[in-house]
Amino acid sequence: MSTTTAPTRSTLKPGVVTGEDYRTLLAACRDGGYALPAVNVIGTSTINAVLESAARNKSDVIIQLSSGGAQFYAGQGMKDSAQARVLGAVSAARHVDLLAKEYGVCVVMHTDHAAKKLIPWVEGMIAHSEEEFRRTGKPLFSSHMLDLSEEPLEENLAECARILKRLAPMGMSLEIELGVTGGEEDGVGSEDLSADNAHLYTQPEDVLRAYEVLSSIGHFSVAASFGNVHGVYAPGNVKLRPEILKNSQDLVAKTHGGGEKPLALVFHGGSGSEKEKIEEAVRYGVFKMNIDTDTQFAFASAIGNFVFANEKAFKHQIDPDTGKPYKKVYDPRVWLREGEKGIATRLDEAFADLGATGKSLAAS
């Protein structure tokens, strides 16, 4: 009697994944029809909230920093802001790798939008990863992003190729952007959300050109714009067209092969998006959906509600009427914890929306 053996799911060591482990995780997302939330963080509290929710949902996750978030992580008091952006990101990467192992999840450690003026920031982080790789055989980050979408296509791709040549020997990936994501995040984006703004809709031919330039150098992912925006806007203002992603996959597959979904695709501006559009984008090969605005609001509103409910404790150390001390209320560990719980709860929803719940590759 013949028996059929079910395929064995890959398992990875918890912590920051790089190189072959990173590609294994992306393949699991593609083949399993799910994606991971990519959450922007600014400090240890926000990182810990992401790890808490990922562990609770038995899902892997992507943690990323913008240049401003990295600078904030290092401290606004650091005089050299350029150095703060680099060291803040490096410090965050070390924090994530150390604690993710204890939370028992795999993390893609990433940095977000870096326009042309921020290329020195990216190169500063790469230098730290090169030193770490020489010492340990593993870089600090899984990937970085270059957002040169405001530059001419060939200039965009030439610079991306130059950076990818530094990343590839360490097994790191590069995320590129083609087309402009609407809205604004840390000074990057376009406020023109009109339906006839062609920059909000990437052309599949441009994606094909990127594949032809970069695929022979190393691993890369594409943030192709399909009407998505940063932030949350009133209904009707955003016209998402995920079919652009399918058309891009089909064109590359037809021209160069590589299976049904040869591209690793990214969904920017996921906050506030319609759930059916999220599901459609994931079907077309999106493995990563950025979420920042919603988690910012979840953090702020949870803290705000706590402050409003305990207003006197944030005006007086001791109640002027009863003499009751308020130290246990205004202790930062108390109200920051409320913010962490707000982020973690919002991410419970994101993991479910993306189909990632229960699908961690981390070995238990």
N, C-alpha and C positions, 0 to 999 in steps of 0.2 A: 504494500500500500504506500503510495507516494504522499508526502506531506509538503506543505508550502510554508516556508519560514517567512515571517513578517520582517520587513526591513528594520534594521536596528537604527534607532535615532542616535545621531552623533552626540557625544558629550564633551564638554570643554571644562577646563578649570575656571572657577569663578575669578573675577577680577577684570582688568582692562584687557580686551582681546586685540591682538595685532596679527599681521601676516596671514598665515594659512587659517588660523582660528577665526579671524575677522571674516575671511571669505567663506568659511564654513557656516558662520552665523547668517551671512547674507543669503547664501544658497538655501538655508533652512527657511528663511522668510519667503523667498521666491517660491520654493517647492511646496511650502505649507500654506501659501495664500494669506500671509499675515504681514504686518509691519510693526515697527517699533516707534514709540514716541521719542522725539529728540527734544530734550527739555533744557532750556537755557537756565543757567544757575549763576549766582553772584556771590555765594559764600557757603560756609559749611552747613548752615541750617537748611538752605535750599537743596544742597547736594544730599544731605541725610534724609530729607523728606522724599526725594526721588528714589533713593535706595530702599527706603522703608516700603514704599508702595510697590516697587518692583519685586521685592522679596515676598510681600503679602500676596501679590498676584502671580507669583511663580513665573515671572517674565523677565527677559533680558531688556536692556534699555540703552538709550543713547543720551549721554550727558555732554553738553556743549557750552562754550563760553563765547560771547561776543568780545570784541576788544574792550568795550566799556565794562562788561561784566568781569573780565580778567583784571582790569585796573582796579575795580572796586574790591575784588578779592584780595589784592595786595594791600589795599588801604589807600584811601583818598589823600592821606597825609604824605605819601611818598613823593618826594620832590620831582624825581625823574619819571614822568608819566609813561614814556616809552618803555623804560625798564620795568615799570610796574605792570604794564600790560603783558610783558613776557613772563616775568616771575610769578605774577598772579596765576596765569594759566598753568605754568609748570607746577606750582604748589598745589593747585586744584587737582591736577592729574595724579600727583603722588597721593593725595588724600583719597581720591576715588579708588585707586588701585588697592590701597591698603584696606579700606573699609569694605569694598565690594566683595572681597574674599570672605569676610566675616558675615556679610548679608547673604552670601551664597548665590550671587547673580553675575552674569557676564555683562560688561559695560563696554560700549563703543565710546571712547573718549575723543571728542571732536571739538574743533573751534569753528565758529560761525562766520558769517559774511566778513570777508576781508577785501575791500576795494583796493584800487591801485595804490593809494597812499598808505595802505596798511600792509603792503608786501613786506616791509622791514620787520613788522611784528611777526608775521608767519616765519620769516627766515630766522628770526631770533629763537623762536620755539624749535625750529628744525635743528638748529645748532645744539640746543640742549638735548634733543632726542638722539642726535648723532653721537654725542658724548656718552649718553646712557647706553646706546646700542653697542658702542665699543667696550663698555664696561660689563654689560649684562647680557647682550644679545637680544635686547628687547627695547623698542623706543618707548617714549612716554605717552604718546598719543596713537590712536588708531588711524586718524585721518585729520586733514585740515581742509578748509574751504577757501578757494579764491573766487570772489565775485567780481569779475571783470566784464560784466554784462553791459556796462555803459561804454565799453571800448569797442572798436571795430572787431568783427569776428576773428579775423586772422591774427590780430594782435592779442586778443583774448587767449586764443588757443596756443600761440607761440609761448606766451608767458606761463600758461598752465603746463605746457610740455617741459619748460625749463625747471619748474618747481617739482614736477612729478619725477624727473630724473634724479633729484635728490632724495625723494621719498621712497621710490621703488626699491632701492637696495636694502632698506630697513623693513620692507614689507608693509609700508604705510600706503594709504589710499588718498586720493585727492578728489574733493567734490568741486565741481565747476557749475557755473550758472550761465544758462543761455536764455536770453529774454530777460525782462525786468520784472521782479516781483513787486506788485503795487504796495502802497502804504510806505511806512518808514520804520526802520529798526536801527537804533544807534547811528542814525545819519545815512543809512543805506536804503535805497528803494526809490519808488516813483509815486508821487501823489496824484498822477493822472490816472484815474480809474475808468475813463470813458471806454465804451465798448469798441470804439474804433482805434484805440491805442494798440497798434500792431506789436509793440514791444512786450505787451502782456501775454502774447501768444507765440511761443517758440515755434519756428518752422522745422518740421522733421528733417529737411535737408541740412539744416545747421547741426542737428544732432548727429546725423550721418557723418558730416565733416569732422565733428569732434571725435567720433569713434575712429575714423581713419587716421587722425593725427595722434591720438593718445593710446589707443589699445595696445600697440606694440611696445609701449614704454613701461606701463604698469597698470595697476588697478585704479579705476576712477568711477565716480558716480556723477549723475547729471541732475541738477535742479532745473528742469525745463518748465518754463512758465506756461500755465494754461488758464490764466485769469486769476490766479491766486494772489492774495494780498497779505501784508503784515497787519496785525491789529484786527479789530472787530468793527464791522460796518453795518449800517441799516440794511434789512432785506431788500434785494433788488439791485443793490449797488455793485455786487460782485457777480460776474458771469463765469462760472467755472466750466471748462470744457475738457474733461479728462480724456476725451477721445484723441486729443493731441498726443498724449502719452502712448496710446495704442498705435497710432499712426507712426510714431517714431520707432517703436519696437519693431513694427512690421517692416519698415523700410530698411532698417539695419539688418534684420534677419534675412530679408529677401536678397540684400546685396552681399552680405558677408557670412551668413549662417549664424551659428551660435545658439540655436534653439529658438523656442517661441518667444522668450524674453531675454535677449542678450544683454540688455542694459540694466544697470542698477539705478533706479530712479528715486528722486527725492521730492517730497511735497512740502514746499515752504508755505508759511502763513496758514497753518492748519487750525488755529483758534477760530471758533465760531463757524466753521465750515459745516455744510449739510452732511449728515451721516451717510446718505446714499452716495454722495459724491466722493466721500472718503473711501467707502467700500469699492466704488468703481475704480478709483485711482490705484488701490491696492491690487485689484484684479489685473491691472495692466503692468504690474511690476514695481510699484512703489514699495520700498522697504523701510522708509524713514519719513515720518511726518513731524515737522517742527511745531512745537507748542510752547509759547512764551506768554502772550497776552493773557490767556485764560489762567495760567498758573500764577502770574503776577497778581491778578485780581483775586484769585482764591486765597493767596497768602495775605494780601492787604485786607480783604473783607473779613476774614476770620479774626485778624488782630483788631480791626476796627470794631467789630461786634463785641469783642471782649472788653475793649476800652470803654465803649459806650455803656456797657452793662456794669462797669466798675468805675464810673467817672471820677468819683471822689478819691479813689486810690491813686489816680494819676494827677491829682492836684495837691494832695496832702499826704505826708508820710504817716501822720496820725490823724484820725477822724476828729475834727474840731468839736464835734458835739458829744461823741461817746468816748473819746480817748482810745479807740481801737487802732492798733498799729496795722499798717497796710503792706508791710514788707513782703508778705507771702503772695500779694497780688501784683505789685509792680516789679517784682523780681523778673528780669528779662527772660529767665528760663521758662517762666510761666506763659507770658504772652507770645514769646517767639515760638514756643511749642504749639500754641493755637494756630499760628501761621503755618508751621510744618504740617499739622494735621489737615489744614485747608488744601495745601498743595497735594498731599498724598491722596486725599479723597477725590480731588479732581482728576488725578492720574489714574485712579481706579477706573473711571469712566473711559479715559483715553485708551488704556490697555484693552478694555472690552471692545471699544469701537474699532480698533485696529486688528482684532482677532488674536492678540498676543497672549492673552491670559492662559496660564498653565503650560506655556510652550518654551520655558527656559531650557537652554542647552547645558546649563551649569550642572556639573556632576554633584549629586547630593552627598 
